[in-house]
Amino acid sequence: MKNQSRVSLRTIAEQAGVTRMTVSLALRGKPGVSVETRRKVLKAARQQGYRPDPEVSKLMSRIRSRPPSEPRGGLVLLTSGPHARDWMDSRTERKFIDGAVARARDYGYSMEKLWMDEPGLSSERLMEIIWSRGIEGILVAPLVGHGADRSQRKLDMDFSRFSVVQISDTVEAPALNCAIHDQYMSMLRMLGRLEALGYRRMGLVLERALDLRVNRRWTAAFLQYRELHGTGDVPPPLVLEGADQKRFDRWFARHRPDVLISLDRFGLRLLEAHGLDIPHDLGYASLDLDGEDPEFPGLSGIDQNARLVGASAADMLVAAIHRRQQGIPLHPIRTEVEGSWVDGATTRPQ
């Protein structure tokens, strides 16, 4: 076997009968090289005893991490839903995507949005379109319109030629690397803050679809807290099929919480029929201030740091590209971003 320090791209290119650029692309698993040519180059590299120089690899990684004056390449953001811009309907998901796009730009990557549910577009055709554009990395936005049940949260796509990461974990299968908001710890942080303010009968009301969308992490944390602090003091969580006003009214009349935990667009509307003065008659805390509706300003609750979640997903994707990690990971990695409690006008010391 030849000394690896003497093996150059030129030597491999001459043996394989291709250009040095083709050798470079083939060794790095880049698009634009046919399967047959890639095999020829890899065979020549093995015969020459070529091994990547770790010092060179580290140097190139540092170079790639510096934002160049011009975008070095493109990434794709896969969006979903019955309509192309359905993802725009959620303020939180807009912040996820804004954070991801901005962070990708910091690395020198542009990011193109592609609608995966476009009528007549098969997953095979979608992957070919992405490959033909020289795309190295795919970021999957939170699924819209795919339902909350696990059977509707599967993507039948061949990701083998790409680095891929999802924002949140709405894709049930395949299991992908992801960056998510840590709903479990954020709920415990909220409950601890409300307890410090003097609230004791903390009630949780959620819509079932959203509860399932976050894999029940909010309710899991709440139930743990309830078990530790006694079920006599903390009402059971209420999970509704839509805005079921009658069921909410029965639950509210029975348990009379001193603070309600929900989401602005859901819980406050259920409370409107009761004509309560918030925070004097009842405290209120939102689990998602990132998605705060202008109709409800000044809420207390959790800032999910959604832009940081999106930026973390972009960090993971660029790192995977640099490490040439492609396809479905054997052991998926999850980056969790904790939310921050924000004191607003809807809670007060008791």
MARVEX-692787 format. One line per 10 residues: their letters; for each residue x, y, z of C-alpha. Coordinates in nm, 2 decimals. Example, Ala and Ser with C-alpha at 12.3 -4.5 7.8 and 13.67 -1.06 7.14 Angstrom:
2
as = 1.23/-0.45/0.78 ~ 1.37/-0.11/0.71
This chain:
350
mknqsrvslr = 0.00/0.00/0.00 ~ 0.13/0.34/-0.09 ~ 0.21/0.61/0.17 ~ -0.12/0.80/0.22 ~ 0.06/1.13/0.26 ~ 0.18/1.09/-0.11 ~ -0.17/1.01/-0.24 ~ -0.31/1.31/-0.41 ~ -0.64/1.38/-0.59 ~ -0.43/1.41/-0.91
tiaeqagvtr = -0.30/1.05/-0.86 ~ -0.65/0.92/-0.81 ~ -0.79/1.12/-1.10 ~ -0.53/0.99/-1.34 ~ -0.60/0.62/-1.24 ~ -0.97/0.67/-1.26 ~ -0.96/0.87/-1.58 ~ -1.15/1.17/-1.44 ~ -1.08/1.52/-1.33 ~ -0.96/1.62/-0.98
mtvslalrgk = -1.29/1.80/-0.93 ~ -1.48/1.48/-0.99 ~ -1.25/1.30/-0.75 ~ -1.32/1.57/-0.48 ~ -1.70/1.55/-0.53 ~ -1.70/1.17/-0.53 ~ -1.49/1.13/-0.21 ~ -1.71/1.38/-0.03 ~ -2.04/1.22/-0.15 ~ -2.15/1.53/-0.33
pgvsvetrrk = -2.42/1.53/-0.60 ~ -2.33/1.57/-0.97 ~ -2.13/1.24/-1.00 ~ -2.29/0.93/-1.15 ~ -2.30/0.61/-0.95 ~ -2.06/0.43/-1.19 ~ -1.80/0.72/-1.18 ~ -1.83/0.73/-0.80 ~ -1.75/0.36/-0.77 ~ -1.46/0.40/-1.01
vlkaarqqgy = -1.31/0.68/-0.80 ~ -1.36/0.50/-0.47 ~ -1.19/0.19/-0.61 ~ -0.89/0.39/-0.73 ~ -0.87/0.56/-0.39 ~ -0.87/0.23/-0.21 ~ -0.60/0.09/-0.44 ~ -0.38/0.40/-0.39 ~ -0.43/0.36/-0.01 ~ -0.59/0.70/0.02
rpdpevsklm = -0.71/0.81/0.36 ~ -0.84/1.16/0.45 ~ -0.59/1.37/0.64 ~ -0.77/1.46/0.98 ~ -0.58/1.79/1.00 ~ -0.69/1.89/0.65 ~ -1.05/1.78/0.74 ~ -1.04/2.01/1.04 ~ -0.91/2.30/0.84 ~ -1.17/2.26/0.58
srirsrppse = -1.44/2.24/0.84 ~ -1.33/2.57/0.99 ~ -1.32/2.72/0.64 ~ -1.67/2.60/0.57 ~ -1.80/2.73/0.90 ~ -1.70/3.09/0.80 ~ -1.98/3.27/0.63 ~ -1.86/3.34/0.27 ~ -1.95/3.66/0.08 ~ -2.17/3.45/-0.15
prgglvllts = -2.39/3.16/-0.05 ~ -2.19/2.83/-0.08 ~ -2.49/2.62/-0.16 ~ -2.86/2.55/-0.09 ~ -3.06/2.37/0.17 ~ -3.43/2.27/0.13 ~ -3.70/2.33/0.38 ~ -3.99/2.08/0.33 ~ -4.33/2.23/0.42 ~ -4.66/2.05/0.43
gphardwmds = -5.03/2.10/0.45 ~ -5.33/2.11/0.21 ~ -5.21/2.45/0.08 ~ -4.86/2.57/0.00 ~ -4.85/2.84/0.27 ~ -5.04/2.66/0.55 ~ -4.72/2.68/0.77 ~ -4.77/3.06/0.78 ~ -5.09/3.02/0.99 ~ -4.89/2.94/1.30
rterkfidga = -4.69/3.22/1.46 ~ -4.47/2.97/1.64 ~ -4.39/2.78/1.33 ~ -4.31/3.10/1.14 ~ -4.05/3.17/1.41 ~ -3.91/2.82/1.39 ~ -3.86/2.87/1.02 ~ -3.73/3.23/1.05 ~ -3.47/3.11/1.30 ~ -3.36/2.83/1.08
varardygys = -3.33/3.04/0.77 ~ -3.13/3.31/0.95 ~ -2.89/3.06/1.10 ~ -2.84/2.89/0.76 ~ -2.76/3.23/0.62 ~ -2.50/3.27/0.89 ~ -2.32/2.96/0.76 ~ -2.35/3.09/0.40 ~ -2.64/2.86/0.29 ~ -2.95/2.97/0.12
meklwmdepg = -3.27/2.79/0.20 ~ -3.55/2.71/-0.05 ~ -3.90/2.61/0.06 ~ -4.06/2.32/-0.12 ~ -4.42/2.21/-0.06 ~ -4.41/1.83/-0.01 ~ -4.79/1.79/-0.04 ~ -4.82/1.95/-0.38 ~ -5.09/1.77/-0.57 ~ -4.94/1.53/-0.83
lsserlmeii = -4.59/1.54/-0.68 ~ -4.47/1.20/-0.57 ~ -4.21/1.16/-0.30 ~ -3.98/1.00/-0.56 ~ -4.01/1.30/-0.79 ~ -3.96/1.54/-0.50 ~ -3.63/1.37/-0.40 ~ -3.51/1.38/-0.76 ~ -3.59/1.75/-0.79 ~ -3.39/1.82/-0.47
wsrgiegilv = -3.10/1.60/-0.59 ~ -3.09/1.76/-0.93 ~ -3.05/2.10/-0.77 ~ -2.73/1.99/-0.59 ~ -2.89/2.02/-0.25 ~ -2.70/1.86/0.04 ~ -2.93/1.91/0.33 ~ -3.31/1.89/0.40 ~ -3.48/2.05/0.69 ~ -3.83/1.92/0.76
aplvghgadr = -4.07/2.18/0.90 ~ -4.34/2.07/1.16 ~ -4.61/1.87/0.97 ~ -4.93/2.05/0.89 ~ -5.25/1.87/0.80 ~ -5.10/1.52/0.85 ~ -5.32/1.46/1.16 ~ -5.22/1.38/1.51 ~ -5.23/1.00/1.49 ~ -4.90/0.83/1.44
sqrkldmdfs = -5.02/0.65/1.13 ~ -5.05/0.99/0.96 ~ -4.71/1.11/1.07 ~ -4.49/0.90/0.84 ~ -4.29/1.02/0.55 ~ -4.23/0.77/0.27 ~ -3.92/0.94/0.13 ~ -3.57/0.82/0.03 ~ -3.34/1.05/0.23 ~ -3.03/0.83/0.17
rfsvvqisdt = -2.85/1.10/-0.04 ~ -2.91/1.39/0.20 ~ -2.84/1.51/0.55 ~ -3.18/1.56/0.71 ~ -3.31/1.71/1.03 ~ -3.66/1.80/1.14 ~ -3.78/2.10/1.35 ~ -3.99/1.96/1.63 ~ -4.08/1.59/1.62 ~ -4.40/1.57/1.43
veapalncai = -4.26/1.31/1.20 ~ -4.31/0.97/1.37 ~ -4.13/0.77/1.10 ~ -3.86/0.76/0.99 ~ -3.69/0.86/1.32 ~ -3.49/1.17/1.23 ~ -3.25/1.39/1.42 ~ -3.45/1.69/1.55 ~ -3.45/2.01/1.75 ~ -3.75/2.07/1.97
hdqymsmlrm = -3.89/2.29/2.24 ~ -3.87/2.10/2.57 ~ -4.24/2.11/2.66 ~ -4.19/1.88/2.96 ~ -3.93/2.10/3.14 ~ -4.12/2.42/3.04 ~ -4.43/2.29/3.20 ~ -4.25/2.21/3.52 ~ -4.08/2.55/3.51 ~ -4.42/2.71/3.47
lgrlealgyr = -4.58/2.52/3.76 ~ -4.29/2.60/3.99 ~ -4.32/2.97/3.91 ~ -4.70/2.97/3.96 ~ -4.65/2.79/4.29 ~ -4.40/3.06/4.39 ~ -4.66/3.32/4.31 ~ -4.90/3.15/4.56 ~ -5.13/2.96/4.32 ~ -5.23/2.61/4.44
rmglvleral = -5.53/2.49/4.24 ~ -5.36/2.50/3.90 ~ -5.58/2.37/3.61 ~ -5.47/2.26/3.27 ~ -5.69/2.26/2.96 ~ -5.57/2.16/2.61 ~ -5.71/2.07/2.28 ~ -5.65/1.70/2.20 ~ -5.49/1.76/1.86 ~ -5.23/1.99/2.01
dlrvnrrwta = -5.17/1.75/2.31 ~ -5.10/1.47/2.06 ~ -4.89/1.70/1.84 ~ -4.64/1.75/2.13 ~ -4.65/1.38/2.22 ~ -4.84/1.46/2.54 ~ -4.53/1.61/2.70 ~ -4.72/1.90/2.86 ~ -4.98/1.67/3.02 ~ -4.71/1.42/3.13
aflqyrelhg = -4.53/1.69/3.32 ~ -4.85/1.82/3.47 ~ -4.96/1.47/3.58 ~ -4.62/1.42/3.75 ~ -4.66/1.74/3.94 ~ -5.02/1.66/4.04 ~ -4.91/1.32/4.17 ~ -4.63/1.47/4.38 ~ -4.84/1.75/4.52 ~ -5.16/1.56/4.59
tgdvppplvl = -5.46/1.51/4.36 ~ -5.69/1.68/4.61 ~ -5.53/2.02/4.55 ~ -5.45/2.00/4.18 ~ -5.75/1.94/3.94 ~ -5.71/1.67/3.67 ~ -5.61/1.80/3.33 ~ -5.89/1.86/3.08 ~ -5.82/1.75/2.72 ~ -6.10/1.85/2.48
egadqkrfdr = -6.20/1.75/2.13 ~ -6.21/2.11/2.00 ~ -6.36/2.40/2.19 ~ -6.62/2.19/2.39 ~ -6.77/2.47/2.60 ~ -7.02/2.26/2.79 ~ -6.76/2.01/2.90 ~ -6.52/2.29/3.00 ~ -6.80/2.46/3.20 ~ -6.88/2.14/3.40
wfarhrpdvl = -6.50/2.09/3.47 ~ -6.45/2.45/3.57 ~ -6.76/2.46/3.80 ~ -6.65/2.14/3.98 ~ -6.28/2.22/4.03 ~ -6.26/2.60/4.04 ~ -5.89/2.64/3.97 ~ -5.72/2.96/4.09 ~ -5.51/2.97/3.77 ~ -5.57/2.83/3.43
isldrfglrl = -5.29/2.70/3.21 ~ -5.37/2.67/2.84 ~ -5.30/2.85/2.51 ~ -5.42/3.21/2.43 ~ -5.63/3.12/2.14 ~ -5.80/2.83/2.32 ~ -5.82/2.87/2.70 ~ -5.91/3.24/2.72 ~ -6.20/3.20/2.47 ~ -6.34/2.92/2.69
leahgldiph = -6.32/3.15/2.99 ~ -6.50/3.44/2.82 ~ -6.84/3.29/2.90 ~ -6.77/3.31/3.27 ~ -6.71/3.69/3.27 ~ -6.41/3.66/3.51 ~ -6.16/3.95/3.59 ~ -5.81/3.82/3.51 ~ -5.59/3.82/3.71 ~ -5.81/3.93/4.01
dlgyasldld = -6.07/3.64/3.99 ~ -5.84/3.39/3.82 ~ -5.48/3.38/3.70 ~ -5.40/3.27/3.34 ~ -5.08/3.14/3.19 ~ -5.01/3.05/2.83 ~ -4.78/2.76/2.72 ~ -4.68/2.94/2.40 ~ -4.61/3.31/2.41 ~ -4.44/3.27/2.07
gedpefpgls = -4.78/3.21/1.92 ~ -4.94/3.49/2.12 ~ -5.24/3.64/1.93 ~ -5.24/4.02/1.93 ~ -5.59/3.99/2.06 ~ -5.44/3.88/2.39 ~ -5.15/4.10/2.48 ~ -4.95/4.09/2.80 ~ -5.00/3.72/2.89 ~ -4.79/3.55/3.15
gidqnarlvg = -4.64/3.22/3.04 ~ -4.37/3.04/2.85 ~ -4.17/3.19/2.57 ~ -4.08/2.87/2.37 ~ -3.77/3.04/2.22 ~ -3.90/2.92/1.89 ~ -3.64/3.10/1.68 ~ -3.36/2.93/1.88 ~ -3.53/2.60/1.81 ~ -3.52/2.66/1.44
asaadmlvaa = -3.16/2.79/1.46 ~ -3.06/2.47/1.65 ~ -3.21/2.26/1.38 ~ -3.00/2.45/1.12 ~ -2.69/2.40/1.34 ~ -2.75/2.02/1.34 ~ -2.81/2.01/0.97 ~ -2.49/2.20/0.87 ~ -2.29/1.99/1.12 ~ -2.43/1.67/0.96
ihrrqqgipl = -2.34/1.80/0.61 ~ -1.98/1.87/0.73 ~ -1.95/1.53/0.87 ~ -2.11/1.38/0.56 ~ -2.38/1.21/0.76 ~ -2.66/1.12/0.52 ~ -2.98/0.92/0.54 ~ -3.17/0.79/0.84 ~ -2.96/0.80/1.15 ~ -2.91/0.47/1.34
hpirtevegs = -2.93/0.65/1.67 ~ -3.13/0.97/1.63 ~ -3.01/1.28/1.82 ~ -3.25/1.53/1.98 ~ -3.16/1.88/2.08 ~ -3.40/2.03/2.33 ~ -3.44/2.40/2.39 ~ -3.60/2.50/2.72 ~ -3.86/2.77/2.73 ~ -3.84/3.09/2.95
wvdgattrpq = -4.10/3.20/3.19 ~ -4.23/3.56/3.13 ~ -4.41/3.75/3.40 ~ -4.71/3.92/3.24 ~ -5.03/4.09/3.34 ~ -5.24/3.78/3.38 ~ -5.08/3.64/3.70 ~ -5.01/3.81/4.03 ~ -4.88/3.72/4.37 ~ -5.16/3.56/4.58
